[in-house]
Amino acid sequence: MFPYYAIISFLLLFGVVSLDKRISKFNNGGILLVSIVVIIFSGCRMCGYDYYTYLDHFNSLPDLYAYKRQESTFEVGYEYVVSAFKTFSNNFNLFLFFYALVTILMVIFLSKKYSPLPLLSVVLFCGPFLFGQIMGQMRQPLANCLLYMCIIPFLLRNKKWSVFFISLFIGFCLHKSIILIAIFLPFMGKVYSKKQLKQFGLISIGCFILSSVVHNYILNIIPNSFLLAKTAINYLNSNVSFNLGMLERIVLFVVVLFYSCKYRLYAENKVFRIFLNLYGLGMLLYISLIHVSSEFAVRGTNGLYFSIIFILPYLIKKAIGRDKSILIVGSILWCSYLLVSFVLRLPNEYYPYQSII
């Protein structure tokens, strides 16, 4: 377990250091160092959630010139990326390194473009997404990064149809979870009143209460000919009534909503408002879907949960006095909790840490 605790300590150290104004001029160097360590740690691994599933799929695909669809549970865009890579190399570990590199470079780009504290955003990204995503379900973080790179500029210009069709395209090509949220994304630039937020909350709670009925109904009406039938049935067969993830998201949303209203960020900063709306939508969908399918709830809202890595730096930058201290300590503890809990949760998938180095 030492390698995991070593990188957790390394990330948390840089998370704290990123908040020191005296070394802000070294931010780029910090981002570079953190990124190199994360890319090597995740890209050179020989373990992790779904590692052998991805390995078998990689080995089954030919190069791009002989490409043939292999597995319907993997998106066609991802298969094209694998086949294109295999045109040059059949080394799976080199592919993992390449995929981690591209994903982290996207995270850096988004952090430097949309976060007032980019190094902190890169560290916060690692909390929920390093072990489970970059070192696990690796298609999703890259798809989420590409989604944000493409739709945020259009949301800022209120180009709703562009947001919708771009989201659908990325969902079909890179990760199906984005299809679930595509219809909501065009409305993430709006200012929602307290009354509307309460209404959305009540609808979400109503969906949670009625979800067992919905769960059985959906299972019965899914046709076998449906393109995503196999995936949908697998997801629907995993459902829970309540978990700590729900509590975490609700508490986090209440905290960030309180401080965003207190410092008028929600009303006055459109970029921040988009991120907070995305996170709020993710929380509502998570509550609505958790009893229908925990897989839908978690994977389907991961792209919305991603926005928290921008929200917290905005609040920390804006807050003053005790509020700033509370947000800093809370952010570091939240990141620590996610990193440590994930390491402890799936020992068979991650221990011992194995690397090609």
N, C-alpha and C positions, 0 to 999 in steps of 0.2 A: 504493500500500500504506500510505501515511501514515495515513489514517483508521483502519485496523485496528490499527496499532501504537500510535496515539494512545489508542484506547479500551482496549487491552490494558494500557498503562502506567497509565492512569487507574484501571482495576479493581485492578491489583496494588498500587497506592499505597494505595487504600482497604482492601485486604485486610490490608496491613501495619499501617495506622493503626488498624484495628478491634481490634488486639491490645494497644493502649496503654491501660492502665487509667486514665490521667489524662484521657482524652477519652471515656470510656465514657458519660458523661452526654449526649454529642452523637450517640449511636448512631442515634437516630431521624432526625436531620438527615442523617447519612451515608447511611442507607438510602434516604431520600427523594431525595437528590442522585444516588446511583448508579442508582436506579430510573428517574428522569427521563431520564438520559443513555442508559441501555440501551433504554428504550421508544422514545425519539426515534430512536436509531441503528438499531434493528431494525424499528420500526414505520413509518418513513418511507422505507425502502429501495426500490430498484427493481432489485434483484439478489438472488442467493442460490440455493441448491440448490432445485430444483423450483419456482422462482418462476413460470415461464411455465405450468407444469402447473396450479398453483393459480389463476393468472390466467385461463386458458382455462376451467377448471371454474367459477370464479366467474361469468364472462360467460355460461356456458351455462345457469345456473340462473335461474328466474323468481323473483318475490317470493313471499312465504309463501302468499298467497291463491291462487296458480296453481301451487303446488309440485308437481313431478313428479320422481320418481327419475331421476337422470341417469347416474351412474357407479357401478358396483358396487365399484370399488376404494376409493371414498370412503365412509366410514360414514354411515349415515342421520342420525345425530345432528348430525354436522358439516354435512351438507347443509341440515338444518333451521335451524341457526345462520346459515348463509350466506343462506338465503332470508329468514329473519326480518330480517337486517340489510339486505337489498336492498329490503325493504318501505319502508325509510326513506332509503336511499342506494345508488346504483349505483357508487360510487367504491371501486375495489379497494384503493387505497392507504390510504384511510380505514378499510377493513376490516382491513388488516394492522396498522394502528396500534391499533385496537380489540382485536384478538386478542392482540397483544403486551401491551397494557395489562392485560387480564384475567389473562393468564398470570403476569405479574410481580407483580400484586397477590396472586395465590394463593401465589406463592413467598414474598412478604413475610409473609403470614398464617402459613404453615407455619413459617417461620424464627423468627418472634416467639413462636410457640406451643411449638415443640419444640426449638429450638436455644439453648444457653447463650450463644452469640455470634452473634446474628442477622445483623449486618452481614457478618460473615465468611461465613456460610452463603449469603447473597445473592451475594457475590463468587464463592464456590466453585461455585455453581450455573452461573455464566456460563462457567466453564472448559469443562465438557463439553457444555453445552447452548445457549450463546448463538448461535454461528455455525452449527452443524449443525442445531439444532432450532428455536429461536425464529426464526432467519433461514433456515430450510430446511424440515425436516419438522415444521411448526409444530403439527400436530394432536396429536402425541405428548406434548410437554411439558405442554400444558394437560390432557390426559387423565391424565397421571401425577400432576399436582398435585391434580386432583379425586379421584383414587384415594386418595392419602394423606390428604386432608382427610376422606374418608368412612370409610376402614377402620381408621385408627389408633385412634380412640376405641373401636371395637368389638373390636379386638385386645386393648386394655387391659382390656376386660371379658370376654374369652374368648368372644365371640359368633361362633363359627366359621361357622355357616350364613349369618349376616348378611353376613360378610366375603365369603363365596363368591358369593352372589347379587348383591351390590353390585358386585363385581369383574366378573362376567359382564355385567351391565347396562352398566357404563361401557365395557367392551371392545366390545360390539356397537354401542353408540351413538357412541363417540368415537375409539377406536383398537383395532384387532384384536389388537395385541401383548399386551394385557392378558388376552385370552382364554387365551393360552398359559400364563400363570402363575397363573390364577385358582384352580386346584385346589390349589396349594401355599400360597397366602396365608393360609388359616385357621390354619396351623400355625407361623406366624412368631413367636408369643409364647412358645414353649416354650424351656426350657433344654436345650441339647444337650451331651452329654458329649464328651470328647476321642475316645473310642472310636467314637461315632456319627459325628463329623466325619470320622474316618479312613475309616469305611465309605462315607460319602457321596462322599468323594474318590476312593476306589477304583472306585465305581460310575460316577462321572463319567469317569474315565480309561478304564474299560472301554467306555463309550459312544463315547468319542473314537476308540478303536482299531477298533471295529466299525462306525464311522459310514459308511464308504463302502458297505458292504453295505446298511445301513439307508437310505441316500440313494437307491440304485437301487430298492430295494423300494417305498419310499413313492411314488416317481415313477410306478411301474407300477400302483399300486392306487388312485390318486386318480381318482374318477369325474368325468367332465366336467360332470355335473349338480350337483356339490358347489358350494355357495354361494361358497366362497372358493378354488375350484380355480385360477382364473387367478392370483390372488395367490400361492398356495402353490407353483405351478409356477415362477413368476418367482423366488421366493425360493430354491427348491431348486436352481435353475440357477446360483446364486452360492455357491461353497464354497471354502474355503482350508484348508490343513493346519495352518498356524501363523502367527501374526502378533504384532506388538508389543502389540496390545490384550490378548491372552491373558496375556502376561508382565506387563503393567501391572496387570491385575486380580488376578493371583495374588500378586504382590509386595505390592500394597496391602492385600490381605486378610490376608496373613501378618503384616504390620506392625501393622495395627489390632487383629487378634486377640491378638497378643502383648501390646500395651499395655492392651487391655481386660481381659485376664486379670491382668496385673500390678497394675492398679489396681482390680480386682474390679468393674468396671463391668458386665460381662456378667452376672454372677451377681446383682448387687444392684439394678440399674436396669432396670426392665422396658421403658421407652421406648427406651433405648439398645439393649437386647437385641433388640427388634423390628427396629430399623434394621440392626443387625449381621447378624441372620438373613436379612434381605432381601438385603443385599449379598452374603452368603455363598452364598445360593441363586442369585443372579444369576451369580456366578463359576462355580459348578458347572454351571449350564445353558449358560453361554457355552462352556465347555470341551466339554460333551457335544454341542453343536449346531454348532460352528464348521466342522466338516468335512462336516456334512450340508448346512448352509446358513449362510453368513456373515450373510445378511439376517435369518434367524430368530435367530441368535446375538446380533447387535447390537441389532436393533429389539425382539426378543422379551424381552430382558433390560434394556432401557433404564430401565424403570420400577423395577427392582430396583437398578440402578446409581445411581439418583437419591438413594438413602438415604445415600450417602457425604457429601453436603453437611451432614448432621447428625452423622454419626459423628465426623468430624475435629474439629469444634468441641468436642464432649463430651470427647474425649481431651486436646485442648489445654488445656481448662479444668481438667481433673482432674490432669494431669501436673505434675511439679515438676522443678526443676533442669535437668540436661542433657536429660532426656526431653522436657520442654516445648520446649526449643530445637530438638531434632531434629524434633519434630512440626510446629512452626511453619515451619521452613525447608523441610521435606519437602512440606507442604501448598502453600506458595507456589510451589515449583518444579514440583510436579505440575500446578497450575492454569496456570502459565506454559507448560509443555510442551504441554498440551492446546490452549490458545488459539493459540499460535504454529504448532504443527504443523497445525492445521486450516486456518489461513489459507494456509499453503504448499501444502496438499494439493490444493485444487480451484481453481486460478487462473481457469479459464474461467467458473466460476459466480459468483465474487465480485469479480473485478477488471474494470474499475475500480469502486470503490464508487460507486453512484449513488443519489441521494436526491431526493425531491420538493422538499426545502427549497432 
